[in-house]
Amino acid sequence: MTRNCVFSSLLSMLIWFSTPAFAHFGMTIPSDAMVMQKDPRTIQVQLSFSHPHEMVGMDLVKPKAVAVIANGKKSDLLNTLKEIKVMSRQAWSLDYKVTRPGIYAFYMEPTPYFEPAEDCFIIHYTKTVVAAFGDDEGWDKEVGLKTEIVPLSKPFGLYAGNVFQGIVKLDGKPVPYAEVEIEYYNEDGQLKAPTDYMVTQAIKADQNGVFTYAAPIKGWWGFSALNTADYKLKHDGEDKDVELGAVIWVQFLDWK
């Protein structure tokens, strides 16, 4: 190996070990998670892809699917998307008029994203739940995604410090000991983690796929459970692994 090659290898290793590997998160963030009688009836849902704590965005090409399930009925929202910028990168938004009491589960299936640093594709099935006009029946129902986090705690109406529980599922079955990554949406950029180890927190589900987490402060928190797909996708003619993420975004509020 030449001196230049040795130097290049050492430099690459230095960069690798000095750069924290922050988690990717698909994001579905509504303008209002609990629509009350005096609130505006139209909510905006922003769809993006990022490192939410560090506020580093990535381009989200137009998703493969975007929909809402309300009162047991699915409505396709893909054609309602408008291109916007979130964290200065390509993102999408939609406006949705809430007309009836009930639970509204918004979700997206993104177009597969190839991550060179991990040498794999990433598909994050991402959802959030909005409650309207006092009706909270059905907040624990599955959407039916390839992989998803099914809430065991209401995914709205939570105080900072409350516990959130969910069950990780893949192909409709619980995933024992699934690892769940958690990040705070540092929207105003003011929160600084004490160390890089605390940017992305990680916990493991139990033997039944159930995990528990208490959010320490108010705001939006993302929960992402990752599994490797049982299929591969082509990139430059080569088969690559596919990381499947089950992501849910949950808002916690202060007691006023």
N, C-alpha and C positions, 0 to 999 in steps of 0.2 A: 504494500500500500504506500503511495507517495505521501510526502509531508502534507500537501494540500488536502489529500483525501482524509488523512488523520485529523487535520484541523477541522475540516468540514464535519466529520463524524462527531468530534467532541463538541463542536458548536451546536449541532443538532440535538445532542443529548442534553446540553445545558439548557437550551430553549425548552425542550420537552419537560425536564424536571422543574423548571422555574415557572412554567405556565400552568395555572390551575385548569383542570378539565371541567368547566362548568357545564351543567346539564342543558340539553335542548328541551324546549317546551312548546308544543302547540298551544295557542291561546284563543279562547272564546270569552270575551269580556263584555257583559251587557251594561248599558248605562244605568239600569235599575234592576236589582235582583228581587225586589219585593214591591210590586205595583199596588198602591193603595188607591182608595177612591178619589183622593184629591191630587194624585200624581198624574203627569202626562200619560196618555194612553199609548203613545208610540215610543218604543224603546229602540235604541241603536245597539247593535251587537258588532263588536270589532273582532276580526279574525286575523291572527298574526302568528309569527314563528320567531322565537327569541331565546336569549338568556335573560329571563325577566328580572332577576336580582341585580345583575350588572347593567341592565338596560342596553344590551347589545342585540340589535335586531338582525334578522336574516330575511332574505326575500322569500315570501310565500307566493308561489305561482298560484293561479286560480285553482281552488280545490276541486277534487273529483266529485265530491258531494257535500251539500250543505242543506240541512233540513231542520224542522221543528216538529216535535210530537206534542200535541195539545189535545186534551180530552180524548185520548186514545186514537187520534187521527194524525197521520203524517202529512206534512206539507213541504214540498220541495221548494227551497229558497235559492237555489243556485243562480237562477236568472235574475234575482233581485240584487246581486252583489254589485257594489261600487268600489273601484280601486282607490285606495288611500295610502298614506304613509303612516307607519307606526315605527318609532325609533329610527326614523329616516329611511326605512326600507319598505319594499312592496308589501302591502297588506290589503285587507278588504273589509267592507262594512255593509250592513244591511239595516233597513228600518222595518220594524214589525209592529203592527197595531194590535194591541191586546184588547180584545172585545168581550171576553167572557171570564168569569172566575175560573181558576184552575191552575194546574202545573204545566209549564212550558219548558220542554227539554230541547235546547238548541245544541246541535252537534255538527261537526265537519269531519270528513275523511279527506285528508290532503292528497295531492299528487305525490308519489314517492320522491323523496329528496335524497340525493347521494351525498354523503359526508366523506370527503377524502381522508380526513384525519382518522376516521374510524373504519374506512374501507368497507362501508356498508350503506344500504339504503335505510331511511328513517320514515316511518309512517305513524303519526300520532293521531289516533282516533280521539278527538277532543270534544268535551261537552261541558255545559253549564245548565243549571236549573233555575228558572224564574217562577216565582209564585205570584198570583194575582188575586186581588179583591177578597182576601181572607180565606180562600179555599186552598187547602194543603193536602188534599187526598191524592195519593199516587206518587209521592216524591221518591219512593224507593223502587219504582218500576224500572226494569231494564229497557234500554233503548233497542238492544239487539245487535250491537256492533260486534265486529270480529273479536275485539278485546275491549273491555270497559271496566271502570270502577263503579260498582253499584253501591250507593250510599246506604249506610246503616244508621247514620244520624241525618237529620234534616240538612240538606245542603244549602240552607238559607236560614235567616233568623238566629244566627249564632253570635254570641259575644266573644270578644277577644279573651282567650283563656279557656273557652269551651273546648271539649274534646270533639273531634270529627272521626268517625269510623266508616270504613268502607270495605267491600270485599272485591278482590281482584279476580276477574274472570277472563278466560280465553276460550273461544268457541263455546261459550255458555257454561263452562265448568270452572269452579274455583281453582286458583293456582296456589298450591301450598308453598309457604315460605317465599312468596314473591317479594322482590325488593322494590320499595317505593321511594322515589326521589321527591323532595319537597322544596319548593322555592317561593319566596315572597315576590310579588309584583311591586318592585320599588319605583312606583310610577313617577314620583317627584324627584327621585334620585338622591334623597337626603339620607337614607339609611346606609350605614357602613358596617359591614360585618366585622367582628373583632379579628378574625383570620379568614383566609380563603377556604379553610376547612368548613366554615359555617355558612358559606354562600348557598351550597346545596346540601340539605340535610337528607339522611337516608335512614329508613327503618325497614324492618322485615315483617311481612305478614306471618300469621301463625299457620298451623297445619291445615286450617280451613280457608286460608286466603284472606283472613280478616286482619286489618291493620288499624292502629289507633294513633292519633296525633292531636296535641293541644297547641293551637296557634298562640304565640305570645303577644302579638300586637294586632291591631285592627288592619284591615285591608284585604286584598285578594291574595289567596294562597293556592298554588297549583300542586296537584298530586299526580305523579306520573309513575305507572308501573310498567316495566319493560320486560319483554320476552322476545325470543328469536323465533321468527316465522318458520313454518314447516315447508317453506318454498324459497327459491332464490330468484333474483331478478338480474337481467343482463346489464352490464356497464362496460362499454368499449369491448364488447364481445366476450366478456368473462362473467361467470356466475358470481353474484355477490349475495351475502347474507342480508336479511331484512329485519331491522329492529322494529317491533310492533309496540307502540306505546298506548296505554290506556290512561287518558288524562282527564281529570275533572278540576274545574276551578270553583272555589268556594269563598264567599265573602264573610269576614268576621267584622263585627262592629263594636265600638265602645259603648259601655253603659252610660247613658246621659241622665 
